[in-house]
Amino acid sequence: MTIDRDFVRLRHHLIRELGADPKLAATITSYLVVARLLEHIGDHVVNVTEWVVYGATGQLVELNPGKLDRRRVTG
C-alpha cells in the first residue's frame, strides 16, 4: 500500500538526514515516531475494512498483500 511505501521511504530519508546532521536527532526521532503511528493507523483501517468486507460478503480478502514485503521497498 502507498502508506507502507511512504513510511519506508521516509524512514530511509530521515536516517540519511540523521547521518548528515546528528544534531537533528531529537527532531528526527519525533518524525519517525509520528510516521510509524500513522502507518499503524493505516494498518488498522485495512483490518477494519477487511472485516467489513467479510461481514458483508463472507469472503476473506487481503487488501494489503505486500505488507510483509515492506522492508524491501527502497527510497
Secondary structure by P-SEA (a helix, b strand, c coil): caaaaaaaaaaaaaaaaaaacccaaaaaaaaaaaaaaaaaaaaaaaaaaaaaaaaaccccccccccccccccccc
